[in-house]
Amino acid sequence: MTELVVLIALVFGVIGFIRFDHHSGKVMVVAAMCLGSLGGLEVSIREHFAGFRSHTTLLAASCAVGSMILISVIAGKAGVGILALVVGIGVLVFVLAFYALRQAFVRRSGGLGFR
């Protein structure tokens, strides 16, 4: 499945760059970047929880960015004061996710902190 997502991302990216002067081309480039990122994220999740390679920082950062985007969308245009809240929650989510993901990798890898 990951290979198909990456293939679709490549096709969208090429077509998007060819038609970059149109709005649909720009949308296709953004879609290609999102799909490519999701394909890579899926592989890193699979490797991490299989105990093959530690992707703790990448996965914790993904959780933090996802929470920051969610809070920003919910809050809307609340002003500059919301920026400190969004960043603070992002840092908190990163630290908590990093700890939990590190512990999960240690359990799955047989006691190794990184590999």
C-alpha positions in Angstrom: 0.0 0.0 0.0 2.8 2.4 0.8 4.3 1.9 -2.6 1.1 2.8 -4.3 0.7 5.9 -2.2 4.3 7.0 -3.1 3.6 6.2 -6.8 0.5 8.4 -6.8 2.5 11.1 -5.0 5.1 11.0 -7.8 2.5 11.1 -10.5 0.8 14.1 -8.8 4.1 15.8 -8.3 5.1 15.5 -12.0 1.7 16.6 -13.3 1.5 19.4 -10.7 4.9 20.8 -11.8 3.9 20.6 -15.4 0.7 22.5 -14.7 2.2 24.7 -11.9 0.9 28.0 -13.5 -2.7 26.8 -12.9 -4.4 26.5 -9.5 -4.9 22.8 -10.0 -1.2 22.3 -10.5 -0.4 23.9 -7.2 -3.0 21.8 -5.4 -1.5 18.6 -7.0 2.0 19.5 -5.8 0.7 20.0 -2.2 -1.2 16.7 -2.5 2.0 15.0 -3.7 3.9 16.4 -0.7 1.3 15.2 1.7 1.0 11.8 0.2 4.7 11.3 0.0 5.0 12.3 3.7 2.3 9.9 4.7 4.0 7.1 2.8 7.2 7.7 4.6 5.5 8.1 8.0 3.8 4.7 7.5 7.1 3.0 6.9 8.7 4.6 9.9 5.7 3.6 12.1 6.0 0.0 10.9 9.7 -0.1 11.5 9.5 1.5 14.9 6.9 -0.8 16.3 8.5 -3.8 14.8 11.7 -3.0 16.8 13.7 -2.7 13.6 14.8 0.9 13.7 14.0 3.7 16.2 12.1 6.6 14.6 11.2 8.1 18.0 12.0 11.7 17.1 10.2 11.6 13.8 7.1 10.1 15.2 7.0 12.4 18.2 7.5 15.4 16.0 4.6 14.2 13.8 2.4 13.9 16.8 3.4 17.4 17.9 2.8 19.0 14.5 -0.6 17.2 14.2 -1.7 18.5 17.5 -0.5 22.0 16.6 -2.4 22.0 13.3 -5.6 20.7 15.1 -5.5 23.4 17.7 -4.8 26.1 15.1 -7.8 24.9 13.0 -10.1 24.8 16.0 -8.9 28.2 17.4 -9.1 29.9 14.0 -8.0 33.5 14.0 -7.9 34.1 17.7 -4.8 36.3 17.5 -1.2 36.3 18.5 -1.9 35.1 22.0 -2.9 31.7 20.7 0.5 31.2 19.1 2.2 30.7 22.5 -0.5 28.2 23.5 -0.1 26.2 20.3 3.7 26.1 20.6 3.5 25.2 24.3 1.1 22.3 23.7 3.2 21.2 20.7 6.3 21.0 22.9 4.3 19.1 25.6 2.9 16.6 23.1 6.4 16.1 21.7 8.0 15.4 25.1 5.2 13.0 26.2 5.1 11.2 22.8 8.9 10.9 22.7 9.0 9.2 26.1 6.1 6.8 25.3 7.5 6.0 21.8 11.0 5.4 23.3 9.6 3.0 25.9 7.6 1.2 23.2 10.7 0.7 21.0 12.7 -0.5 24.0 10.1 -3.2 24.7 9.8 -4.2 21.0 13.6 -4.3 20.3 14.5 -6.5 23.3 15.9 -3.8 25.5 17.8 -1.6 23.0 17.2 2.1 23.1 18.2 2.6 19.5 19.3 0.6 16.6 
